[in-house]
């Protein structure tokens, strides 16, 4: 078979049966077919071109039905398949016979693989290099995993194994072909795929190592050996065989020297201590098994907590092994104490698992683009500069989270997600996990995390995890140290002999039953002729490290400075040692269980070991190691690759090179904003600014600081809200630097950022001063004039200067461009027009006010910007409430609530809560309003508080609690007086008058008329005058 010509039209239907089940039409997306319809297609496609009798097919697909019912079922499914995919889909009906004939109108990966395999084997036989290349690659692409992975019928199991063996045979032959023809580089993808397909078969690893050695990648060959040994040890409890050891000897052999040559002691006996079985955890393992079984009914999250070294990871690994052996998919990740990981790093690591990587590829383009923000399956990472709006559009986070969740759901098989050391995780990952657990997935899903309990409770994740537990999304499984009996069992396994009671008493008392210290201490004791000694256990790590030969100790220190997992390429590039010595040192550290290996990466077998090695490294040595690592990371990652930016920055910072760290912190912060991890983005911008502070002052540094501060404002607002303490400080610094450096746009931007904070906090006079300053500054920055007008208008309105505010709002709307955006992320034209409606209503033009509010909402919808739409709806809802138009309010509020709930908008969600309480009414409504007001106060969002309190008071009156309403209205008057936020005060006085004696009531109404007249609030003047006239007529004799 040769690949189809590039001019051939794409097939309108594609059917996936390998690695997942999926049917898609080019013109209509996914096609919904029953499980039996898919099974029918699979059964026929697996035997493509061979006719199958109806009775045979019916018996296989419906073994528990009568013959007549089975044939009826078959007729139905045949009809449904042809109706869904078309008469020319490849399903051929000939009387009592059915067959699948491959056609370009409907591509099935099974038939594509079969044809590609036949073509590749024919090419090998003829020595046709072009055909081997084309057909081999087609087969590699087509075979993405087990045949019908979620089905376990006998015929499926047989076909699955046959396809797997055919695939293994093909990949072995193609890899050998390229090795024999002097092009081992082309053979590597097949050898790697062969290892992934059969991770417990040694010949695949041997073949891969031969190809790696042939291209000079000795480090890669050693890593492959370690991967093989770990897999055999963990899954089968056996050591590598002679062929694997021979392959390792070839990889470690130096020119003219054997693998055991050398006087530096870095080569040891090939034996490696075996992995230790899981002991003493029967109850805990049963709990995890039960959670896995229950995951078939609902998604679950189990957090395993305990002290360092207690065996949390080992317990989870036991469950993972069981899941893999039963055809489940396991995706594992790990967090690290050292900084330098990207936000959502565990999620990215999960999505790099082959099965989930294929899930990302199968997503619709709109969702694939979201998933590829953290796990690109193309050639490059997404460029943060290509999505500037992502920095401010926090609402897009929901869409992004959904894209990631869809990638998980698309795997189509039972899925176990594990993450170790959650206490060092970023905040975005638990937030996404909470979203995932509530997202509808049609697969069994279990998430299991491990964490050090004390560090977790003291860290930033404590609160979100408590919230998840309160919501029923999280179950905690606490792991304690081993009992004396379990310690005895573990010691027997490690030593391979009976252990005396006295030895166990000593062992348990010294280690307190910590599995890590038990195992490490016993291994240390096995290397010396001395009996068990308590002091050995107290210093077991230090003893182990002190006995390492020089090169191995140097590499251990370098690896400890990395602070996380690493590749051999990194330590080879950073080490001041020849490559062969680095490879031998890593091999020795792996054999001594100092390092462990996962895929092509290494890490310390336990964080306690890494910490001890790092502590044993002097400060000058650390400084040098961090610099070497930063430079090596730069060499290994292209400028377009943003994945290592944070790690490079942290390494330069730790290496005393802040000037080099700053640009990498900035790149990492932009990448964090791309994945909506705004809290992490703020932290990284702060790290960049801190590094910049250590440099000597000069104009260039000020310009760089200004650039960093401007970039920090959007994620800070998205993360902490308008009233974030750092927002005002940041805005003030931006304004000062902009003025000093002669950059008027930046000066005005800083003033507007300060205005946003001061206004929402209820500091109205100060916000007016900032608004006027920004308006004055806009003379040199005309593009920002609309923002200055809006800031002045909003402040004037709150101060009760309605006519002036009306004029300023009109100017803002006239000057605002289509793309003009405030630093907080909303479109200026929409925000100003929506706010203007309040001034129009107060001035007595209620119809124009509602028309203006509606126009703002319509424009926001046309823009397609949910956050701006939420702002427009929020102002429209208040306009409707002020006008006592509950029907309008109800309609607007329904959409506003849906938006706020979906995207979790801060601030405006509280507006929706307060107004929702008004619509619900009664005591429950009053409680709802109180909760919204309390949330605003907690955020220090005090502006419009007299209005919100008036909403509460009217609801309390409606609920029959006049006394509470009086207290609420008195509080509103006090708040208005203290902040200058007096625009709604006449209405507060009017409502308070209704709850007062006649004399006091008339006095309050008179005061309300005077205030409203001074404000220019004609609508409120009319209301107060109407009530006053009625009160006087009632009081007249």
BASE-681220 format. One record per residue (C-alpha): x, y, z. Coordinates in steps of 0.02 Angstrom, whole numbers, plus 50000, padded with zeros to 5 digits. Layout:
XYZ
...
This chain:
500005000050000
500575017649961
499865033350041
498375041149953
498785055449837
498715072449921
497395078049796
496175064449851
494695072249943
494605068750129
493445054550176
491765060650242
491775047750382
493145041050497
492915026750619
494115024150765
494185006850845
496005006350903
496355014551071
494595021951080
492925021050991
492365035850889
491355038950732
491385055750644
490685062850484
491645076750402
490075087050373
489175083750538
490455079750672
490205064850791
488965051350743
487975042950882
487945024050857
487435010650981
488754999651061
488134984850957
488204994850796
490024999050834
490354980850876
489604975650709
490714987850614
492224981950714
491864963550684
491674965950497
493124978350480
494304966750574
493954953850441
493774966150297
493404958650127
492824942050201
490944939050196
490134934150361
488494924750376
487094933850466
486794919450587
488634919250637
488654938050667
487014937650763
487644923850876
489254933150916
488424949850950
486874943751043
487394927251124
486024928051256
484574931151135
483564918451036
484104915850856
482584924950791
482814939850907
484684940650870
484354941250681
483044954850709
484294964750811
485594962650673
484404969150539
484044984350645
485874988450675
486314986150490
484934998450445
485525010950576
487345010050520
486935012950338
485715026750382
487025035650487
488535033150373
487745031650202
487435017350081
489225018550017
490055017450188
490845000450155
489524989250235
489014977450095
487424967050109
487214951849997
485724941850053
486244931750205
488034938150194
488794954250262
490524961150231
491544976750254
492444982950098
493704997050128
493215013050039
493815030850034
492065036250083
492275028850258
493995025850332
494175013250475
495815013350569
495844994250579
495754992150390
496985006650368
498204997850484
498004981050397
498314988650226
499794998850288
500544983450373
500404973150214
501194987150115
502644989350237
503024970650241
502984970150051
504164984850046
505364976150165
505324960450058
505734970449899
506934982549982
505814997049931
506365010450054
505045023050001
503645010450027
504315005150196
504385023350249
502635027950187
501715012350241
502655010350404
502205028050454
500385025150405
500325009650515
501145019150658
499815032650647
498365020550629
498755009250777
498385020050929
497965006751057
496964991051095
495534985650983
493844990751060
494684994551227
493084995151331
492334978851264
492794961951338
491834949351232
492814933751190
492924937451004
493534955051043
494904948651157
495504936651024
495504949950889
496324962551005
497784950851040
497964946250856
498064964550806
499284968250946
500434954050893
500344959350711
500794976950762
502254971150871
502904960450730
502784974750605
503634987450718
505034975050755
505324971850570
505274990150519
506464994950660
507674981050611
507524986150427
508105003850462
509504997850575
510114985850441
510014999450308
511075011550407
509685023850455
509325019850639
508545036950668
507045031750562
506855015850662
506695024250832
504825028550824
504405010350788
505515003750927
504765016051051
503005011650997
503444993251016
504014996251195
502425005951236
501384991851163
502294977951256
503144985851408
503544968851487
504384960751337
506274962451342
506654960651155
505804977351122
506954986451243
508484977551171
508004983150996
507725001151054
509405001551143
510274995150986
509525009250883
509985022151016
511775015951023
511865016350833
511485035050832
512695038150976
511345040951108
512155030851247
511255040751380
509595036551299
510055018151293
510465018051478
508815026651515
507925013251413
508774999751516
508215008151676
506445009451608
506444990951565
507154985751732
505894996251827
504424989151727
504994971051750
505334973851934
503694982451973
502534971651869
503364954451870
504584955352015
506034949351905
507714956651855
508224960351675
508854945451575
510574942751495
510124951151329
509634967251415
511234966951518
512244964251360
511384979151281
511814989451434
513634984051425
513684990051246
512935006651296
514145009251440
515695003151347
516985016751316
518125016851165
519325002451191
518664999151366
517394986951435
515894991651538
516784987351700
518344997251661
518875012351758
519595015851929
518335028751988
517165016152062
515665021951963
515335004451893
514594991852012
513864974652003
512364973651889
511204968052027
509984981052092
509004978652252
507274972852208
505724983252237
504894980452403
503124973152405
501704982752483
501444976852662
500314982152803
499104991952693
497704979552663
496334991152732
496955006552638
497144997052475
495394990152496
494755008052515
495585013152352
494924997752263
493175001952323
493365019752259
493915013052090
492415001552083
491245015852132
492005026951998
490955017451872
489445026251946
490175043451985
491845052251970
492865051252130
494345060252209
495335052152351
496725061452440
497995050352530
498845060052669
500245055952788
501995060352846
503495059952728
504105042252698
502505033752758
502195025252591
500845035852509
501565034552333
501885015952352
500075012952398
499435022752248
500675013752133
499934997152188
498195002652133
498895009651970
499694992951929
498044984051955
497114996451844
498384994351704
498274975451712
496384976751687
496484987551530
496205003951619
497155019751575
498315026951707
499005044651692
500245049751827
500975066451878
502035073652017
502245090652099
503895097152163
504455107952309
505575118352198
504755132352101
504835132751913
503355122351856
502025129351742
500255131351810
499215115751783
500835105951763
500015089851829
498605091651703
499865094351563
500815078851620
499195068651619
498775074651444
500495069251381
500035051251420
499875042651249
498035038351270
497565055851326
498665063551194
497615054451066
496055060851153
496655078651126
496935075050941
495165068350923
494325083650998
493365095750890
494525110150841
493715122650959
494015111351110
495695104951049
496325122851045
495885124751229
496715108351281
498275112751183
498555128051292
499375116051416
499745100551311
500125104751130
500055089751013
500735100050870
502495106050843
502565120650963
501845127651122
500485140951106
501245158151096
500655168851242
500835184551136
499565177851011
498145178751138
498265195451223
496435195351271
496725179651371
497625190251498
496055199651546
494635188251493
494475178151651
492775172151590
493665161351461
494335150551601
492705140651603
492875136851418
494685131951444
494245120551589
492895112551484
494135109151344
495285100051466
493815090151537
493255085051363
494995078551328
494855067351481
493115061351434
493675057651256
494865043851313
493395031751309
494115019651439
494145018351630
495375031651687
496435033651843
497305050451868
498645050852002
499685065252067
501015064352201
501465078052326
499905088552299
500475100152439
501665108152313
500355109852178
499785126152099
498055132752143
497375130951967
497495111951966
496285108852113
495105121652036
495095111851874
494895095351967
493345102352052
492675106951881
493115089751809
492235080351949
490615089551912
490805088051723
489785074151641
491005060751582
490425043951517
491925034351582
492405027951754
493535041451825
494535041251987
495795054352042
497005049352179
498245061752252
499545060452389
500045074552506
501015078152664
499605082152783
500435095652889
501135105152740
499475103852649
498495110952796
499705125552811
499765129252625
498695138952501
497745123352445
496975120052615
495445131052584
495005124952408
495205106852463
494095109952614
492785117052497
492905101752386
492705090352536
491195100252597
490425098552424
490635079652432
491945079452294
493415073952401
493765059252517
495305059152629
496235043252669
497515045352807
499035034052808
499925030552972
501595022153004
501735003253003
501314992553152
502644981653232
501964966453140
501994975352972
503754981753006
504274963653039
503514958152873
504364972352779
506054968652857
505914950452810
505554955052629
507014967152618
508314956052703
507714939752628
507914930752794
507054928452959
507264943153077
507434940853264
506174948753382
507524959253464
508034966253296
506224970653257
505994979353424
507534989753388
507044992953207
505274998353249
505795009553394
507115018453291
506095020753131
504375022553214
503745011153077
504115023352935
504285012252779
505565023952699
506765023252847
506465004652871
506935000652691
508365013152676
509085008152844
509014989652805
509834992152635
511215002052718
511454988352847
511574975452708
513104984552638
514054982652802
514464967352908
513834975853066
512194971253150
510744983553154
511254999653242
510075013653292
511315027153242
511355020353065
509495023353048
509605040953118
510875045552984
510425033252849
510305045952710
511945054452755
512815037552764
512165032552593
512755048652512
514455048652598
514865031952516
514525037852340
516065039652228
516545057152173
515675058452003
514075050652069
514065062752216
514315077452097
512885071851986
511775069052139
512105087052193
511745093452020
510125083452013
509625090052185
509855107852122
508645104351979
507305102452111
506175091452004
506265077451876
507565079151740
508275071051584
509995064051556
510225077351422
510025090951553
511295084251678
512495079751538
512405097551471
512575105451644
513885093851720
515725097651715
516055079451671
516245069251511
514635061551447
515175043751485
515525048051666
513825056451683
512955041251611
513905029451727
513535040551878
511675041051841
511685022251815
512495019851985
511285031652072
509845022251992
510545005452050
510725011952227
508905017852226
509475035852248
508635039752082
507115032052004
506585032851823
504915036551740
504895036251551
506395046251492
506535056551651
507375053651819
506995060051992
507555056252169
506695040852237
506085051652380
506065070152418
506935066452583
508445060452484
508455075752372
508325087552521
509765078852607
510875079952453
510475098352428
510795102052612
512495093752593
512935105852453
513815121852504
513075138852454
514465142752328
514225125752249
512345128552238
512625145452156
513715137552022
512565122651995
511025133551973
511915144251842
512475129051745
510725121851749
509955138151688
511175139051542
510885120751501
509005122951503
509175137651385
510205127251265
508965112851269
507395123551242
507105134551092
506565152651117
504835147651055
504665134451192
503865142451345
503745126551448
505405128951539
505325147751562
504885147351747
506205134051782
507555144051693
507035159651788
507115151051957
508815143451916
509535160451866
508795168552021
509545155152133
511185156952039
511315175452080
510905181751904
509305192051926
509565201551763
509455185251667
508005178951772
506845193751737
506405190151554
506075171851592
504945176051739
504005187551619
503825173751488
503205161651620
501945174451685
501235177151511
501075158351488
500165157251655
498905170051593
498635160051435
497985145651542
497015157751655
498105153951807
498015172151858
498625169352036
500185160851971
500405174651843
500375187851980
501645177952081
502815176851931
502635195351890
503065199052072
504595187552059
505155197051905
504905213851992
505845207752146
507305202152038
507285218951949
507385228252115
509105220852147
509835229151991
510605246651995
509355260651958
509375267951782
508115272951648
508165255851566
507695247551730
506245259651753
505615255951577
505715237451612
504815239551779
503425249351694
503205235551565
503095222251701
501855232151805
500705235351657
500695216851618
500305212751800
498715223351810
497515212151710
497895195651799
497915204651967
496165211251934
495565194251874
496315185552026
495925197652168
494595209052096
494505227952079
494875230652263
496465220452275
497675229852389
499045227752261
497985235152122
498015252852189
499865251752231
500255244852058
499215258151972
500055271952071
501785265652023
501275264051840
500605281851840
502195288551921
503365279251803
502325284151651
502435302451700
504295301451738
504715292451576
503615303451468
502395289751420
500645297451435
499665281851387
500455272151529
500215286751648
498345287051612
498215268151622
498945268851797
497715282251849
496225272351781
496825256851875
496875267052036
495155274151997
494425256651982
495045252052154
494595268052247
492875269452168
492335251652206
492985253652384
491805268552406
493165281952410
492165292952291
493035309852311
494715301652283
494075292352132
493455308952059
495175316452082
495965301751992
494655302551855
495015320851824
496875317651825
496655303851697
495555315151591
496885328751598
498225316051553
497195310251405
497605326551318
499275318551277
498475301151259
496885304251159
496575285751136
496155284651322
495055300051333
493465289651340
494095280551495
494465297151579
492725303651540
491925287851608
492935288651769
492405306651798
490595302651753
490445287951871
491185297752016
490065312751984
488525301651977
488905293852146
489185311052220
487445316252163
487955327452018
486815319751890
486825332851751
488715333851750
488825314951749
487585314151604
488715325551501
490295315651541
489465298951501
488905305751333
490695310951295
491375294051348
490165284751234
490545296351089
492445294351104
492565275851146
493215265151003
492605247650965
494155239351040
494435251751181
494585241551342
494775246451522
496215238851623
494925227851712
494495219851545
492795227151497
492455236551335
492385255051375
490955258851255
489805245751331
490285249151512
490025267951494
488355266251403
487685253551530
488165265051674
487475280351584
485735272551595
485735276051783
486075294551756
484725295351622
483455287151736
483855298851881
483655313851766
481865308351732
482095300151560
481625282451606
481195276851428
482845283251361
483735275151508
483015258051469
483375260151283
485185264551325
485365249651442
484635238051310
485815245051179
487315241451292
486735223451314
486465221351127
488205228051088
488985216551218
488125201551138
488755206650966
490525207951032
490385190251101
491275194851262
490395186751413
491225197651546
490705213651459
488965206151436
488865202351623
489305220551660
487975226951540
486665215151612
487125220151790
486825238751755
485235234551659
484605224351806
484885239051925
484035250751801
482515239251798
482485238351988
482585257252007
481125258751886
480125245851986
480015235351826
480115218051902
479605209351740
481095217051652
482195213551802
481685195351804
482125193051621
483815201651636
484235193251801
483965175851730
485305178551598
486465187651719
486375173651847
486735160451716
488265170051657
488925173051832
488655155051885
489455148351728
491005159351730
491085162951917
491265181651893
491745190652052
490875206752105
489455206051979
488955189052047
488535198252209
487445210552113
486505195552043
486335188052217
485605204052292
484365206752152
483905188352150
483465189852334
482315204352292
481415193952160
481225179252278
480615189952422
480145184752598
481345180052738
482315168452621
482525182652497
483145194152635
484425181052686
484995179552506
485225198352494
486195198452657
487385185252590
487715195852436
488025211452539
489165201952658
490175195752509
490355213452443
490915219852612
492175205552626
492885211152458
492915229252520
491715233452378
490755247052469
490145258252329
488255257752294
488045250752470
486595262652510
485685255552359
486005237452409
485435241052587
483865249152520
483505233252420
483695223452582
482585235452681
481165234552554
481285215452557
481215215652747
479655226452741
478875214252620
479305200152739
478445209452883
480015214452977
479855233452987
481045235053135
482435226553038
482065237652889
482245253552996
483945247753056
484485243552879
483955260652812
484835269652954
486405259952910
486195265352728
486105283752780
487665281852886
488595273252742
488105286952619
488695300452737
490375292052769
490815288552588
489985302752492
489035289552393
487415299552404
486575297352234
485255285352305
485105293852474
483465303152432
482635286352399
483325279352562
482555294252653
480895291352564
480855273052618
481355277752795
479955290652800
478685276952762
479235268152921
479215283853033
477905293753125
477025307053019
478055321753081
479715313153058
479145305952894
478705322852820
480375329852878
481315315552795
480335317652633
480705336252632
482545332452656
482445319852515
481675332852398
483035345352441
484415332552409
483665325852249
483405343552183
485215347752222
485765331852135
484705334851981
483815318352013
482115323151943
481455305251957
481815304852143
481115322452168
479465316552091
479395301252204
479745311152363
478525324852315
477165312152280
477405303752449
477475320552538
475845326352458
474995310352509
475685311552687
475055329452705
473335325252638
473225310652759
473745321752906
472505335752862
470975336552977
